[in-house]
């Protein structure tokens, strides 16, 4: 039997994981303002899938998978850091003016947005530990899943919570998108590009420092 408390807990965890400001939130803001609601929402959908994957690893206690991710975390973070720097440079050097709404962007265009943020999410191995910590703390006030269906419901609830956040963020930004001038859109793009490069550089620097300490 699936308890609604468990579902509500999953939704809260999904929102809590998605809401903090980071590269994906910045990208969702930038894409929503530049290209419209659809672009912002599909940007968030990649994070929803990534959150669902990490939630499944934690909920189903897939220790072998989490062990591999943690074991290769340095290489995964390097890939993610380089990707963020490349994304930042592309954003800085690309078009900075407002584009038409992407409601008709097509499968390929939307899949590219989903794939980009999914990759950004899964190249953060710390998310495995983050979900494990969330689930562990939640165990103090709600029974954690002890059956396959309860675990599946928890993962679905986490993804639902994450989706609700991206739906809210993209919708809110789209509601006043046309009130913002092209100069403001260009400024947002430049700031977003700089933030992506900064995040990527910090990740690479953190890996280098960690390796140096091991030596």
Phi, psi and omega in degrees: 000134181267123180272138181293333175299322179293318179296315180298320178299316179298319179296316179298317179296319179300316178293317182297325180284322185280328191289323183305140182294128179201189183304322184287321175297318178298317180295321178297318178298313182296315182289324179295317181288324184277321189238353176106180187301313184301317180296318179295318182292316179293330173299316179291332183297328176297321178293323177301314179295319178295317177298321179297321179295313180292324177296322179295319179300318180286316185291323181266007178053049180276075186296328181295319179291313179297325178297320178295315181298316180291321181297324180255023186300323182298313180294322179295319179293324177299314178300315179296320180295315178297320179298317180294320178297316177298319179295320179295316179295321178296320179294319180292323185268350182276187179295136182250003181268162179296141178248161177299155177306142185265023180303332179252029186293335180093171185296315184296314181297315180290323179296325178296320178295315179297314182297322181297310183284333174296315179296319178299325181287313185284347176271020174239082184300338179298342179298328177300311179294326179297314179293322178299321179292318178299313181295322180295317179290326179292336181296345179283341182227005173208145180291123179287159185298135176236009174228164180301315184291325177293319177296319179296319179296322179295317179297316179298322180292320177299315179295324178295317178297317177298316179298319180299323179295312182292327176297315179297313184295312181296319180294318180296316181292321181294331184295332178239019180301317185282357176271353182258134181284168181297326179296320178293321178298317179297320179296317178300317179299315181295317179297317180299315179300317179296321180294318178300314180298318181296314178301314180298317180296320179297318179299313180296319179296321179296319178295317180297316179297317179298317179294321180297319179296326179292327179288000000 
